[in-house]
Amino acid sequence: MSESSAGFNREQVLADFRKITDKPVEAVIFTHGHGDHTGGAAVFVAEGEPQVWARANFEAESEASQSVGLTITRIRGARQGGFKLPPEKRINNGIAQAYWPQRGGSVFHSAGKGGVKPTHTLSEPRREIEIAGVKLHLVAATGETYDQLYVWLPQKRVLFSGAN
């Protein structure tokens, strides 16, 4: 059995997903490039060749910071998530339960560095797409990151905001 750095068993995640549906994964949409939003994609794209959507500037914020040696986004994230607290005082990772406080917040794989990369990108402010017969609107919505987008399902009047 393989496990990600988060300690989740990837095969179990896929097995649980398959209890819900046996349909193929037609697409993955990254709302932004943070590892906690991208790190689990590999298990779903391994079964086929789904479209992988993201904004055209996907991960640009972290790449720009790393290229000039800035670590402010990591420091900010560590403070925001409580990763600088001693393990006995860590009760969460932002809004998620702190399952691995001894790892100092290093619990997610990033989409970059060998992970799943976008195959389709949104460079305009808004685009209507259709995936497996479902009409979606991808909308650029800079928020927590510069590469943020949200997904609107007009037929169901459902908004998936990612981290916004």
Secondary structure, DSSP 8 states (H G I E B T S, - for coil): --B-TT--BHHHHHHHHHHH--S---EEE-SSS-HHHHTTHHHHHTTS--EEEEETTTTHHHHHHHHTT--HHHHHHHHHHTTTS-GGG--EETTEE-S-GGGTT-----SSTTS---SEEE-SSEEEEEETTEEEEEEE--SSSTT-EEEEETTTTEEE-TT-
